[in-house]
Amino acid sequence: MHRSYLLVWTAGTLILGALGCDSKEKVEIRYDRPAAYEISPKIRTLGIAEFGGKTAAERRWGDIASDRLASRLDTYNNKYHRYQLVDRKRLKAILDEQDLQAAFSDSSQAVQAGKLAKVDAMIYGSVTVTSRDERTTRTKFSPLSKSSKEVTYTKRYVMTAVNFTVDNVVTGKTLASVATMREYDSDADKEDSGGLSSVVKMVGIGGDKTQSVDQVASHQIDECVQEFLSKISPHEVVVTETLGKGKSDAVRTGNKLAAAKDYAEALEAYQAGLREEPEDHEAMFNSGVVYEAMGKFAEAEQMYDRAFKLKPTTKYVQARKRVRQESGG
C-alpha cells in the first residue's frame, strides 16, 4: 500500500515539474497593418456568398468558412472602417427571390449576384478538407518500470485548402484571388508541444489523444481566413514574445506584471533586477518587450541592442530589427 502511494506521488511530481518548465510568461505586441493588395477605395460595399462544394461535407465546411470570414471582416470593419458588408441572410433572400443559388464558383454568377445585392464587389470561394489516419507503432520508455515497449497509436494527417476570389461587380474583373492551404500531422504536432504531452503519457496519465479532424480543420479554416483578410483589408498582426526568466527575483516579478499588462511596474522591476545583475541580458530583453508593447520603439531598440551585444541570439536581433522597422530606422 505504501509503495503504491509513493508511485502516484512520484508521477505527480513529474507532471508538475513538466508543467512548471512550460509556464513562461508571454507578452503580446499588436500592430496595425495595411492590406497587402491595393484595392481601389471605390470598392466599399462587399457581399460574401456561400462557399460552394461538390460534396455535403465540403458545403458544410464552406458554410463555416464564409461565416468565419463575415464575422472576422465585420470585426475589422468596426475598427478600420474599410468596407461595408451586406448581411448574408439578406443576400441569400435576394438570390432566393430571383431563384439563384447562394453559392457559386465563377465571375459571371458573382457579378449577377452583386448587381442584385447592389454591392461593389462579391467574395466567393470553396473549401476542401482531406484527412487520413494510419495505425502505427512507436517505442515508449516508462521511467516507473525502467523499460521500453512498443505501443500502437493513430497518426492523423489533415489538409485544408480554401480558395477565395473577389470580383468587381461593375467591371466584372477579379480584384483578388487567394489560394490558401494548411497541413496538420499529429506526429509533428506532438514534437512541437515541447515534450509535455510525452511526459504525461510516460507516467500513464492522459492517454494518446489525437485532435479530431473537425477540430483541426476548424482551426485551419480560421488561419486561411486570416491569411486572406491580410491581403484585402487593414488588419492586426500579433507578435508573441516569451519573457526570459532572468537572474533575479525582481525579473521574475516583472514578468508576472508584464504578462498582466502592468507595464510601468514591470519596467521598475526589471530596472531593479538590472541594478542587482547589471549584465542580465534577459532582463534587458524583457524591458525591450515591454517598451515595444507600450509603443516606445527607441527605448525598445536600445534595450534589445544591449541584450544582443551581451548574447547575440537570433531572437534578440529579430526583435531589434522589428522595432527599427516600426520606427522607420
PALO-803911 format. One record per residue: x, y, z of N, C-alpha, C in turn. Coordinates in steps of 0.05 Angstrom, whole numbers, padded with zeros to 5 digits, always signed. Layout:
// residues N
XYZXYZXYZ...
This chain:
// residues 329
+00017-00024+00000+00000+00000+00000+00017+00025+00000+00038+00024+00017+00056+00047+00019+00071+00052-00008+00078+00029-00021+00092+00031-00047+00074+00044-00068+00049+00037-00070+00031+00048-00089+00028+00078-00086+00026+00087-00061+00024+00115-00055+00049+00130-00065+00072+00118-00061+00097+00130-00069+00098+00134-00100+00088+00114-00115+00089+00115-00144+00070+00138-00154+00047+00140-00142+00028+00162-00150+00041+00189-00145+00053+00191-00121+00066+00217-00114+00088+00223-00133+00104+00203-00141+00126+00207-00160+00115+00216-00187+00094+00204-00196+00082+00212-00222+00072+00241-00221+00060+00248-00199+00050+00275-00195+00073+00295-00196+00095+00287-00184+00119+00305-00183+00129+00309-00212+00130+00288-00228+00139+00291-00255+00122+00310-00271+00096+00307-00268+00077+00323-00284+00080+00352-00275+00080+00358-00249+00082+00385-00240+00108+00398-00249+00129+00382-00249+00155+00392-00258+00154+00400-00287+00141+00383-00303+00139+00389-00332+00122+00414-00336+00100+00416-00321+00083+00440-00324+00098+00465-00317+00114+00463-00295+00128+00486-00286+00148+00496-00307+00161+00477-00322+00180+00485-00342+00167+00499-00365+00142+00494-00369+00128+00505-00393+00113+00531-00386+00112+00539-00361+00095+00561-00353+00110+00588-00354+00120+00595-00378+00134+00620-00382+00115+00642-00389+00119+00666-00377+00102+00688-00383+00107+00699-00411+00086+00708-00424+00088+00718-00452+00074+00746-00453+00083+00761-00472+00071+00788-00478+00064+00789-00507+00039+00797-00512+00030+00801-00540+00033+00830-00548+00047+00834-00571+00051+00861-00582+00034+00863-00607+00017+00883-00609-00002+00885-00631+00005+00909-00649+00004+00903-00676+00010+00923-00696-00013+00924-00716-00020+00948-00725-00039+00951-00747-00023+00950-00773-00034+00935-00792-00020+00932-00818-00040+00939-00841-00030+00950-00863-00047+00955-00886-00052+00930-00902-00071+00930-00920-00076+00907-00937-00052+00903-00955-00047+00877-00961-00024+00870-00978-00030+00878-01007-00055+00876-01015-00062+00883-01043-00075+00911-01044-00069+00924-01065-00081+00951-01069-00109+00948-01082-00129+00953-01067-00157+00952-01077-00168+00980-01076-00179+00988-01098-00189+01016-01101-00207+01024-01078-00204+01048-01067-00222+01057-01046-00251+01060-01055-00255+01059-01081-00283+01059-01091-00297+01033-01084-00282+01012-01079-00295+00987-01070-00301+00989-01041-00326+00994-01034-00333+00998-01007-00352+00976-00996-00372+00970-01012-00392+00950-01002-00385+00922-01013-00386+00903-00996-00380+00875-01003-00403+00856-00996-00406+00837-01013-00424+00814-01008-00407+00789-01006-00414+00772-00987-00400+00746-00984-00419+00724-00990-00413+00709-01011-00430+00687-01020-00426+00663-01002-00444+00644-01004-00439+00618-00991-00418+00603-01007-00397+00593-00993-00376+00579-01008-00387+00552-01017-00381+00546-01042-00392+00522-01054-00375+00497-01048-00384+00474-01057-00370+00449-01054-00384+00427-01069-00369+00407-01077-00381+00384-01092-00395+00365-01074-00387+00362-01049-00399+00343-01031-00413+00358-01008-00430+00343-00993-00443+00354-00970-00423+00364-00949-00401+00348-00946-00381+00355-00926-00367+00381-00934-00361+00384-00960-00347+00409-00970-00366+00433-00967-00392+00428-00972-00411+00451-00969-00413+00459-00939-00412+00439-00922-00412+00445-00893-00388+00462-00885-00364+00453-00894-00340+00469-00888-00341+00496-00902-00354+00497-00926-00357+00523-00939-00374+00542-00924-00396+00532-00912-00413+00549-00895-00397+00560-00871-00381+00543-00859-00364+00551-00836-00345+00573-00845-00332+00568-00868-00312+00588-00878-00324+00615-00884-00347+00615-00897-00359+00641-00904-00370+00655-00879-00380+00639-00860-00389+00651-00834-00365+00664-00819-00343+00649-00818-00319+00659-00804-00309+00685-00818-00309+00684-00845-00299+00707-00860-00317+00731-00854-00343+00728-00855-00361+00750-00850-00357+00761-00822-00355+00743-00802-00352+00752-00775-00326+00767-00770-00303+00756-00781-00277+00769-00778-00276+00796-00793-00287+00796-00817-00286+00821-00832-00303+00842-00819-00326+00834-00808-00343+00853-00793-00328+00866-00770-00312+00849-00756-00296+00859-00733-00275+00879-00744-00262+00873-00765-00242+00891-00777-00255+00917-00786-00279+00915-00797-00292+00939-00807-00300+00958-00784-00306+00946-00761-00313+00963-00738-00289+00979-00729-00265+00968-00734-00240+00981-00725-00229+00999-00747-00228+00989-00772-00214+01003-00793-00233+01018-00812-00259+01012-00812-00279+01026-00828-00272+01025-00858-00261+01002-00867-00253+01000-00895-00276+00992-00913-00292+00972-00904-00314+00962-00921-00340+00963-00906-00362+00959-00922-00388+00955-00910-00398+00928-00921-00408+00911-00903-00417+00885-00910-00447+00884-00914-00456+00870-00935-00484+00863-00937-00490+00839-00921-00510+00840-00905-00517+00817-00888-00522+00792-00905-00509+00770-00897-00510+00746-00913-00539+00735-00915-00555+00738-00895-00583+00729-00896-00599+00745-00916-00593+00771-00917-00607+00789-00936-00598+00781-00964-00572+00776-00968-00562+00769-00994-00575+00743-01004-00577+00723-00986-00589+00698-00993-00619+00701-01000-00632+00719-00985-00660+00724-00991-00664+00737-01019-00646+00755-01026-00647+00768-01052-00643+00747-01074-00624+00730-01071-00618+00709-01091-00640+00689-01092-00651+00681-01069-00674+00662-01069-00698+00674-01084-00702+00699-01081-00725+00713-01094-00722+00712-01124-00697+00713-01133-00691+00711-01162-00686+00683-01172-00690+00664-01154-00686+00635-01160-00657+00630-01168-00638+00643-01154-00610+00639-01159-00596+00626-01136-00575+00611-01141-00561+00597-01120-00545+00617-01103-00545+00612-01077-00530+00629-01059-00500+00622-01058-00494+00599-01069-00466+00590-01072-00459+00589-01101-00436+00600-01109-00428+00599-01137-00398+00598-01139-00388+00594-01163-00359+00590-01166-00347+00604-01190-00362+00622-01203-00350+00636-01226-00357+00666-01226-00343+00681-01241-00346+00710-01241-00373+00719-01251-00384+00706-01272-00409+00715-01283-00431+00713-01262-00431+00691-01246-00451+00689-01225-00446+00709-01203-00421+00714-01197-00414+00734-01176-00424+00762-01184-00419+00769-01209-00427+00796-01218-00458+00798-01218-00472+00777-01227-00501+00778-01227-00512+00781-01199-00501+00765-01180-00510+00767-01152-00503+00794-01140-00479+00805-01147-00471+00830-01136-00488+00853-01146-00497+00852-01171-00514+00873-01181-00542+00873-01168-00552+00849-01163-00578+00847-01149-00575+00857-01120-00553+00851-01107-00549+00860-01079-00539+00889-01078-00533+00901-01100-00523+00929-01102-00498+00933-01085-00478+00915-01090-00452+00918-01077-00431+00924-01097-00408+00933-01088-00385+00939-01106-00370+00914-01114-00368+00895-01096-00353+00871-01101-00365+00847-01087-00361+00823-01098-00370+00799-01086-00346+00781-01079-00348+00768-01056-00328+00748-01048-00341+00720-01049-00328+00702-01061-00337+00674-01062-00313+00655-01061-00318+00630-01057-00296+00611-01056-00305+00583-01051-00285+00566-01043-00291+00538-01039-00272+00527-01018-00280+00505-01005-00263+00493-00984-00261+00463-00990-00237+00452-00987-00233+00424-00989-00217+00414-00965-00228+00394-00951-00215+00383-00928-00210+00353-00933-00184+00345-00932-00177+00317-00935-00163+00307-00910-00168+00282-00903-00155+00271-00879-00150+00241-00883-00131+00231-00868-00127+00203-00867-00114+00195-00840-00120+00171-00831-00110+00160-00806-00093+00135-00812-00071+00133-00798-00055+00109-00800-00050+00097-00772-00053+00071-00770-00046+00058-00745-00017+00050-00747-00001+00059-00728+00027+00054-00729+00037+00049-00700+00063+00044-00698+00074+00038-00671+00098+00056-00666+00104+00059-00640+00129+00073-00632+00138+00061-00606+00163+00066-00599+00175+00056-00574+00171+00077-00552+00161+00068-00529+00158+00086-00507+00174+00075-00483+00187+00093-00469+00202+00086-00445+00186+00095-00420+00183+00077-00402+00169+00083-00377+00190+00087-00355+00191+00110-00342+00210+00115-00320+00203+00099-00295+00178+00091-00294+00169+00076-00270+00179+00047-00270+00176+00034-00294+00185+00006-00296+00213+00004-00307+00223+00028-00317+00250+00029-00328+00253+00009-00351+00232+00008-00368+00233-00010-00391+00219+00004-00415+00224-00007-00438+00212+00003-00463+00192-00017-00474+00172-00006-00488+00153-00024-00500+00142-00011-00526+00132-00028-00544+00120-00018-00568+00091-00012-00563+00082+00011-00570+00053+00018-00567+00042+00026-00594+00017+00019-00598+00003+00026-00623-00013+00052-00619-00012+00069-00639-00027+00095-00637-00036+00103-00665-00054+00123-00666-00064+00134-00691-00049+00158-00699-00038+00157-00723-00025+00181-00735-00045+00194-00754-00050+00219-00750-00071+00233-00766-00059+00255-00783-00068+00257-00808-00060+00278-00826-00085+00292-00836-00084+00319-00835-00107+00335-00845-00096+00357-00862-00108+00361-00885-00101+00384-00903-00127+00399-00910-00126+00425-00906-00149+00442-00913-00140+00463-00933-00154+00465-00955-00149+00485-00976-00174+00502-00979-00170+00528-00977-00192+00547-00981-00184+00567-01003-00200+00569-01023-00196+00588-01045-00215+00611-01043-00205+00635-01045-00221+00660-01043-00218+00676-01069-00240+00687-01078-00240+00705-01101-00257+00730-01095-00246+00753-01103-00261+00778-01100-00264+00790-01128-00289+00794-01137-00295+00804-01163-00308+00832-01162-00299+00850-01179-00311+00876-01182-00338+00873-01197-00359+00881-01184-00386+00877-01196-00390+00895-01220-00378+00919-01220-00382+00938-01242-00367+00929-01267-00341+00922-01264-00324+00916-01287-00324+00886-01293-00332+00869-01274-00330+00840-01278-00302+00829-01274-00283+00846-01268-00256+00837-01265-00250+00826-01237-00231+00808-01235-00223+00796-01209-00204+00815-01196-00210+00824-01172-00193+00842-01156-00172+00826-01141-00179+00803-01132-00160+00786-01116-00168+00757-01118-00148+00740-01120-00153+00711-01120-00131+00699-01102-00140+00687-01080-00121+00678-01060-00126+00648-01054-00106+00632-01058-00107+00603-01052-00091+00599-01026-00105+00588-01006-00091+00583-00980-00093+00553-00974-00073+00544-00958-00073+00516-00951-00059+00512-00924-00069+00494-00908-00056+00488-00883-00055+00457-00880-00033+00447-00868-00029+00419-00865-00024+00413-00835-00034+00390-00826-00030+00381-00799-00021+00352-00799+00000+00347-00783+00010+00320-00779+00011+00315-00749-00004+00296-00738-00005+00293-00709+00022+00287-00697+00039+00273-00711+00066+00267-00700+00082+00293-00698+00081+00310-00719+00096+00335-00717+00084+00353-00696+00058+00352-00693+00045+00369-00672+00054+00361-00644+00058+00335-00639+00067+00326-00613+00096+00335-00608+00112+00334-00630+00140+00342-00627+00142+00372-00621+00123+00388-00632+00124+00417-00627+00113+00425-00600+00102+00406-00585+00088+00412-00560+00107+00417-00536+00134+00414-00542+00153+00420-00521+00158+00396-00503+00147+00373-00510+00153+00349-00494+00134+00344-00471+00116+00363-00465+00099+00360-00441+00080+00335-00445+00068+00333-00469+00049+00311-00472+00063+00284-00469+00088+00282-00479+00102+00257-00477+00108+00250-00448+00114+00270-00431+00119+00265-00403+00094+00255-00389+00071+00268-00396+00046+00259-00384+00040+00230-00392+00045+00223-00417+00039+00196-00426+00057+00176-00414+00082+00183-00409+00102+00164-00398+00093+00154-00371+00079+00172-00355+00070+00163-00329+00042+00152-00329+00031+00149-00354+00006+00135-00356-00019+00152-00351-00016+00178-00354-00039+00196-00349-00045+00211-00375-00071+00213-00382-00079+00228-00405-00082+00213-00431-00067+00190-00434-00070+00174-00458-00058+00187-00482-00062+00174-00505-00050+00183-00530-00073+00196-00547-00080+00220-00541-00103+00232-00555-00094+00248-00579-00108+00245-00601-00103+00260-00625-00127+00278-00631-00121+00302-00639-00143+00321-00645-00161+00309-00667-00187+00315-00664-00206+00305-00684-00202+00321-00710-00211+00309-00732-00210+00322-00758-00225+00349-00757-00248+00349-00745-00264+00374-00743-00249+00395-00728-00236+00388-00706-00221+00408-00691-00198+00420-00707-00183+00402-00721-00161+00412-00737-00170+00429-00760-00190+00419-00775-00200+00433-00799-00211+00460-00791-00225+00462-00769-00237+00487-00760-00214+00508-00755-00193+00499-00741-00171+00517-00736-00157+00525-00762-00154+00506-00781-00141+00512-00806-00157+00532-00822-00183+00530-00822-00200+00549-00836-00196+00577-00824-00195+00579-00798-00190+00605-00785-00164+00617-00795-00143+00601-00797-00118+00611-00807-00119+00620-00836-00133+00605-00852-00136+00611-00880-00152+00638-00884-00173+00641-00868-00189+00665-00869-00171+00689-00861-00155+00685-00840-00138+00707-00831-00118+00714-00853-00107+00694-00866-00087+00700-00888-00101+00715-00911-00125+00708-00918-00139+00722-00939-00145+00750-00932-00154+00755-00908-00161+00782-00899-00137+00800-00898-00113+00789-00892-00089+00805-00892-00083+00815-00920-00093+00802-00941-00089+00811-00968-00107+00834-00976-00132+00834-00967-00152+00853-00977-00160+00875-00957-00152+00872-00932-00162+00890-00911-00140+00899-00893-00142+00924-00882-00125+00930-00859-00130+00910-00838-00109+00903-00822-00112+00881-00803-00092+00884-00781-00095+00867-00761-00078+00868-00738-00059+00844-00739-00033+00850-00733-00013+00829-00730-00005+00827-00701-00004+00803-00691+00003+00798-00662+00029+00784-00661+00048+00797-00648+00075+00784-00642+00075+00776-00613+00080+00750-00608+00081+00740-00581+00110+00734-00573+00119+00748-00552+00147+00744-00542+00146+00730-00515+00162+00709-00513+00165+00695-00487+00187+00709-00471+00180+00716-00447+00199+00731-00430+00220+00713-00418+00245+00722-00416+00266+00707-00403+00263+00708-00373+00272+00687-00360+00268+00685-00331+00287+00703-00315+00309+00711-00328+00327+00730-00315+00343+00717-00292+00359+00733-00279+00377+00724-00258+00369+00732-00230+00345+00744-00227+00337+00753-00201+00307+00750-00197+00299+00751-00172+00270+00750-00166+00256+00775-00177+00270+00797-00178+00258+00822-00188+00249+00818-00217+00266+00805-00233+00258+00800-00261+00234+00782-00263+00234+00761-00247+00211+00743-00248+00185+00757-00239+00188+00775-00220+00164+00791-00212+00156+00809-00235+00176+00821-00249+00169+00837-00272+00155+00822-00293+00162+00797-00297+00149+00780-00317+00120+00777-00311+00113+00772-00286+00085+00769-00279+00070+00795-00284+00082+00818-00278+00070+00844-00282+00066+00849-00312+00087+00842-00328+00085+00847-00357+00063+00830-00369+00061+00804-00361+00040+00787-00371+00013+00797-00365+00011+00811-00342-00015+00823-00334-00019+00851-00346+00000+00860-00363-00001+00886-00377+00003+00909-00358+00015+00905-00335+00023+00926-00317+00051+00935-00324+00053+00948-00347+00079+00953-00360+00097+00971-00344+00086+00993-00333+00102+01012-00318+00115+00998-00293+00099+00983-00279+00110+00969-00256+00130+00947-00264+00125+00934-00287+00143+00914-00297+00170+00926-00302+00171+00950-00315+00196+00963-00320+00211+00970-00295+00197+00979-00275+00210+00984-00249+00223+00959-00238+00209+00937-00240+00220+00911-00231+00245+00903-00247+00244+00907-00273+00267+00900-00290+00291+00918-00283+00285+00944-00279+00307+00962-00271+00320+00954-00245+00303+00945-00226+00314+00935-00201+00331+00911-00205+00322+00893-00223+00338+00869-00229+00364+00876-00242+00365+00896-00259+00390+00904-00272+00409+00918-00253+00398+00932-00233+00416+00943-00213+00430+00921-00197+00415+00899-00193+00426+00876-00179+00444+00859-00196+00436+00856-00221+00452+00840-00241+00455+00857-00266+00475+00874-00267+00478+00893-00290+00481+00880-00317+00490+00855-00319+00494+00842-00345+00473+00820-00350+00449+00824-00339+00428+00805-00343+00414+00811-00370+00423+00797-00391+00412+00803-00417+00383+00797-00420+00372+00778-00404+00344+00772-00406+00327+00794-00394+00337+00807-00373+00323+00830-00362+00323+00853-00382+00345+00856-00397+00346+00877-00418+00325+00871-00440+00325+00845-00449+00307+00837-00470+00278+00841-00460+00271+00833-00436+00244+00836-00426+00236+00865-00425+00255+00882-00417+00250+00911-00417+00243+00921-00445+00258+00911-00465+00252+00918-00492+00224+00910-00501+00216+00886-00493+00189+00876-00500+00168+00894-00488+00171+00902-00463+00152+00920-00451+00151+00947-00464+00175+00958-00469+00175+00984-00483+00162+00982-00511+00167+00960-00525+00154+00957-00551+00124+00955-00549+00115+00940-00528+00086+00938-00524+00073+00965-00518+00089+00983-00506+00079+01010-00499+00082+01029-00523+00094+01020-00545+00098+01037-00568+00122+01055-00566+00140+01049-00547+00164+01065-00544+00187+01051-00558+00189+01055-00584+00207+01039-00601+00236+01046-00597+00242+01072-00593+00270+01079-00588+00282+01066-00563+00266+01067-00542+00274+01054-00517+00276+01023-00520+00257+01012-00535+00257+00983-00540+00282+00975-00556+00289+00991-00577+00312+00984-00593+00338+00985-00576+00339+01005-00558+00363+01007-00541+00366+00983-00523+00344+00973-00511+00346+00950-00494+00352+00925-00509+00339+00922-00533+00345+00898-00549+00374+00898-00558+00385+00922-00565+00412+00924-00573+00432+00916-00551+00426+00926-00527+00443+00919-00504+00442+00888-00499+00419+00877-00501+00416+00848-00496+00432+00832-00518+00429+00841-00543+00443+00828-00565+00473+00829-00562+00483+00852-00553+00512+00854-00551+00524+00836-00529+00507+00830-00509+00515+00812-00488+00512+00783-00496+00491+00778-00511+00486+00750-00521+00473+00751-00548+00489+00748-00569+00479+00752-00597+00462+00729-00607+00437+00728-00597+00418+00707-00606+00400+00718-00628+00390+00699-00644+00372+00706-00666+00347+00720-00655+00337+00712-00632+00313+00724-00621+00318+00753-00615+00340+00760-00605+00346+00788-00598+00350+00805-00623+00364+00794-00643+00368+00810-00667+00342+00814-00683+00325+00794-00682+00299+00797-00696+00282+00818-00683+00282+00818-00656+00267+00839-00641+00277+00867-00647+00304+00869-00648+00316+00895-00653+00309+00905-00682+00310+00886-00701+00303+00893-00728+00274+00901-00731+00257+00888-00716+00228+00894-00717+00222+00923-00708+00233+00931-00685+00227+00958-00675+00241+00979-00693+00264+00972-00705+00276+00992-00723+00258+00997-00747+00245+00976-00757+00227+00979-00779+00202+00995-00771+00193+00991-00747+00169+01005-00737+00175+01035-00734+00199+01041-00725+00207+01069-00721+00217+01083-00746+00218+01067-00768+00227+01078-00793+00257+01080-00796+00271+01065-00778+00300+01066-00779+00312+01047-00799
